[in-house]
Amino acid sequence: MDLKEFLSSSGIPFEDTAWTQPPGETYGVFLDNSDNRGADDKLFISEHTVTVEIYSEFVDNEAKAKIEKLFLDNAIAFSYFGRTWIDSERLYQTAWEFSITKKL
């Protein structure tokens, strides 16, 4: 799964990890951490934990709804971490996490 393409299909622009020049609108980043495991010196399973964050200058409930609809429409179980004001950036951060397990 191309995470950037998948998340951007919500209508919110996304980048992997960070933006060098964030757009002026609500935007997002994702962080993809993975663990690989198997047996007999072979890897069979790749487990990804994906953190999704959107940033906005105002409480953007429409963007939150778009992300959650994307997850629900694709049967992706997720955890919602809530919304936080980042004073140094003057932005709201809204965050989720989901997991994907892939057979290698």
Backbone bond lengths (Angstrom), bond angles and torsions (degrees), N, CA, C in turn:
res aa  C-N    CA-C-N  psi(-1)  N-CA   C-N-CA  omega(-1)  CA-C   N-CA-C  phi
1 M - - - 1.458 - - 1.527 108.71 -
2 D 1.301 116.23 128.17 1.464 121.71 174.11 1.534 106.81 -83.04
3 L 1.330 116.25 102.39 1.464 120.76 -173.65 1.523 112.95 -63.13
4 K 1.324 117.70 -39.72 1.461 120.05 179.88 1.523 110.16 -61.70
5 E 1.320 117.08 -46.75 1.464 121.12 179.10 1.529 111.07 -63.84
6 F 1.329 116.02 -44.75 1.460 120.88 -179.40 1.528 111.11 -59.80
7 L 1.322 117.31 -51.93 1.468 120.66 -177.69 1.521 111.79 -67.37
8 S 1.327 117.41 -37.43 1.464 121.05 179.18 1.525 112.07 -67.03
9 S 1.329 117.17 -21.05 1.467 119.74 177.49 1.526 111.84 -65.12
10 S 1.338 117.15 -10.53 1.468 122.04 175.53 1.532 111.19 -72.89
11 G 1.343 116.50 -14.22 1.454 120.74 -175.31 1.521 112.56 97.40
12 I 1.332 116.53 -2.64 1.460 122.75 178.04 1.529 107.16 -104.22
13 P 1.334 118.50 129.77 1.465 119.19 178.90 1.531 111.35 -70.34
14 F 1.341 116.48 137.57 1.462 122.75 -178.47 1.519 111.13 -128.38
15 E 1.338 115.32 151.86 1.458 123.78 170.82 1.526 108.33 -134.82
16 D 1.321 115.66 156.12 1.456 122.47 176.00 1.528 108.58 -78.03
17 T 1.301 117.79 118.47 1.464 127.16 173.68 1.531 114.89 75.25
18 A 1.339 118.81 -54.36 1.470 119.58 -175.31 1.524 110.68 -159.81
19 W 1.319 114.50 156.33 1.467 122.06 172.39 1.525 107.71 -99.85
20 T 1.327 117.60 138.17 1.464 119.56 172.70 1.523 109.54 -79.79
21 Q 1.343 116.11 -33.52 1.467 122.60 176.17 1.530 107.40 -137.07
22 P 1.330 119.11 90.85 1.466 120.61 -178.34 1.531 111.41 -59.95
23 P 1.330 116.50 142.55 1.461 119.17 176.37 1.530 110.01 -69.60
24 G 1.305 117.09 165.19 1.457 121.13 -178.13 1.515 113.71 -76.44
25 E 1.311 117.03 -12.93 1.470 121.98 -179.04 1.522 110.16 -96.04
26 T 1.316 116.80 -179.47 1.462 121.20 172.97 1.528 108.56 -58.50
27 Y 1.330 116.42 134.26 1.462 120.82 -178.35 1.524 109.54 -142.27
28 G 1.324 116.00 168.06 1.450 119.48 -177.60 1.509 113.81 -136.47
29 V 1.322 114.40 161.94 1.459 122.82 171.47 1.523 107.38 -134.37
30 F 1.323 115.37 157.17 1.456 119.89 173.98 1.514 109.04 -134.23
31 L 1.328 115.83 151.05 1.457 123.31 177.26 1.526 106.60 -124.72
32 D 1.311 116.44 125.60 1.462 122.25 -176.32 1.523 108.86 -113.67
33 N 1.326 116.87 108.33 1.459 122.61 176.51 1.518 108.32 -106.12
34 S 1.340 117.08 140.52 1.459 118.34 -177.45 1.521 112.22 -134.13
35 D 1.312 114.85 150.26 1.456 124.64 172.10 1.513 106.57 -124.56
36 N 1.329 116.09 135.38 1.457 121.02 179.15 1.515 108.59 -118.52
37 R 1.330 115.34 140.22 1.463 118.48 -178.42 1.526 109.81 -147.28
38 G 1.302 114.05 166.76 1.455 120.28 179.88 1.512 109.71 -178.13
39 A 1.325 115.05 -151.35 1.461 121.14 -179.14 1.524 108.31 -153.95
40 D 1.321 115.64 162.25 1.462 121.73 176.71 1.528 111.90 53.29
41 D 1.319 116.12 44.16 1.466 122.97 177.72 1.520 113.96 61.57
42 K 1.318 117.42 25.21 1.464 121.72 176.60 1.525 109.21 -131.44
43 L 1.324 115.78 143.91 1.462 120.97 177.00 1.529 108.62 -95.04
44 F 1.332 115.76 131.97 1.462 120.51 -178.44 1.526 113.56 -120.89
45 I 1.332 116.50 -24.61 1.463 121.12 -173.12 1.529 109.76 -128.62
46 S 1.319 115.75 135.64 1.458 122.10 172.71 1.528 107.46 -121.03
47 E 1.315 116.12 118.11 1.463 121.52 179.76 1.524 108.85 -107.41
48 H 1.331 115.72 122.47 1.459 121.84 -179.08 1.525 109.80 -109.63
49 T 1.310 115.76 132.13 1.451 122.29 170.93 1.522 106.18 -110.29
50 V 1.327 115.89 117.24 1.453 121.41 -174.06 1.524 109.00 -110.91
51 T 1.322 115.81 124.80 1.455 121.87 173.84 1.522 107.46 -101.18
52 V 1.319 116.06 129.34 1.459 122.93 -179.72 1.522 107.50 -116.25
53 E 1.328 116.45 129.18 1.466 121.48 179.51 1.524 109.10 -130.89
54 I 1.325 116.32 135.44 1.461 119.47 170.43 1.523 107.97 -116.88
55 Y 1.323 114.70 148.67 1.455 122.52 -178.28 1.518 109.00 -125.17
56 S 1.338 115.85 137.37 1.464 119.92 -178.99 1.526 109.52 -151.51
57 E 1.320 115.07 156.30 1.460 120.71 -179.83 1.523 112.03 -80.19
58 F 1.325 116.94 -12.45 1.461 122.82 -179.30 1.527 107.97 -140.85
59 V 1.314 117.04 166.51 1.468 120.60 176.57 1.524 107.21 -66.92
60 D 1.326 116.20 108.81 1.460 122.06 -173.96 1.533 109.86 -105.24
61 N 1.331 115.44 81.98 1.466 120.06 -179.53 1.526 112.10 -67.38
62 E 1.328 117.51 -27.60 1.464 120.56 177.82 1.534 110.34 -65.74
63 A 1.325 117.17 -42.67 1.468 120.80 177.92 1.527 110.43 -65.09
64 K 1.318 117.35 -41.37 1.469 121.19 176.90 1.521 110.07 -58.54
65 A 1.321 116.66 -45.28 1.466 121.14 -179.82 1.530 111.26 -63.96
66 K 1.336 117.65 -36.93 1.471 121.05 179.22 1.527 111.15 -63.41
67 I 1.326 116.49 -44.07 1.471 120.27 -179.86 1.524 110.41 -65.51
68 E 1.318 116.75 -46.16 1.462 119.33 -178.63 1.523 111.53 -66.97
69 K 1.319 118.49 -34.08 1.465 121.48 175.58 1.529 109.93 -64.86
70 L 1.319 117.00 -41.52 1.458 120.97 177.72 1.530 110.39 -58.66
71 F 1.325 116.89 -45.68 1.461 120.56 178.17 1.524 110.97 -62.99
72 L 1.310 117.13 -48.66 1.468 121.22 -177.35 1.522 111.92 -64.65
73 D 1.327 117.38 -42.86 1.464 121.16 179.84 1.521 112.49 -63.31
74 N 1.332 117.05 -24.54 1.461 121.93 -178.93 1.531 112.68 -107.15
75 A 1.339 115.95 14.95 1.469 122.70 177.39 1.531 112.13 53.27
76 I 1.326 115.78 43.81 1.458 121.16 178.15 1.525 108.70 -102.66
77 A 1.331 115.03 115.50 1.467 120.02 175.93 1.523 108.08 -70.56
78 F 1.324 117.17 137.39 1.456 120.35 -175.92 1.512 111.02 -144.29
79 S 1.314 114.51 160.83 1.462 122.72 172.44 1.521 107.63 -112.95
80 Y 1.317 116.09 134.15 1.460 121.92 177.67 1.520 107.66 -100.64
81 F 1.342 117.23 124.68 1.456 121.57 -177.13 1.516 113.59 -95.70
82 G 1.326 116.95 -6.68 1.451 119.37 177.00 1.519 112.84 98.41
83 R 1.308 113.33 -171.45 1.473 122.03 -176.15 1.518 108.25 -119.40
84 T 1.335 115.56 137.98 1.458 122.08 -178.39 1.519 109.55 -132.02
85 W 1.314 117.19 139.02 1.457 121.65 173.98 1.529 107.75 -87.93
86 I 1.339 116.95 126.37 1.457 122.12 177.11 1.526 106.64 -104.63
87 D 1.300 115.92 99.43 1.464 121.62 -173.03 1.529 112.59 -61.14
88 S 1.333 117.41 -40.42 1.466 120.37 -177.67 1.533 112.18 -65.61
89 E 1.325 116.85 -27.43 1.469 121.55 179.52 1.528 112.33 -98.77
90 R 1.329 115.63 -14.62 1.471 121.92 -176.20 1.536 110.72 59.47
91 L 1.345 115.08 41.53 1.461 121.68 -178.23 1.526 110.16 -137.24
92 Y 1.333 114.85 154.08 1.460 121.40 169.40 1.525 108.48 -91.77
93 Q 1.319 115.38 138.29 1.457 121.47 173.75 1.521 107.75 -113.69
94 T 1.329 116.47 130.92 1.459 122.58 174.71 1.519 106.53 -120.99
95 A 1.345 118.21 132.90 1.466 120.15 -170.72 1.527 113.20 -134.63
96 W 1.331 113.90 148.34 1.458 123.73 176.61 1.525 108.12 -138.13
97 E 1.335 114.57 167.02 1.463 121.07 173.40 1.514 108.66 -142.89
98 F 1.336 115.61 141.77 1.456 120.20 173.01 1.516 109.16 -144.59
99 S 1.327 116.31 164.86 1.458 121.41 -178.59 1.520 110.38 -122.34
100 I 1.324 114.74 147.22 1.456 122.28 175.07 1.520 107.01 -130.89
101 T 1.316 117.20 131.63 1.459 121.68 175.37 1.520 108.17 -112.88
102 K 1.337 115.05 127.38 1.463 120.72 -179.48 1.512 109.87 -119.06
103 K 1.311 115.98 139.81 1.455 121.49 173.60 1.524 107.14 -87.76
104 L 1.326 116.56 128.56 1.461 121.00 -178.52 1.514 111.46 -88.14
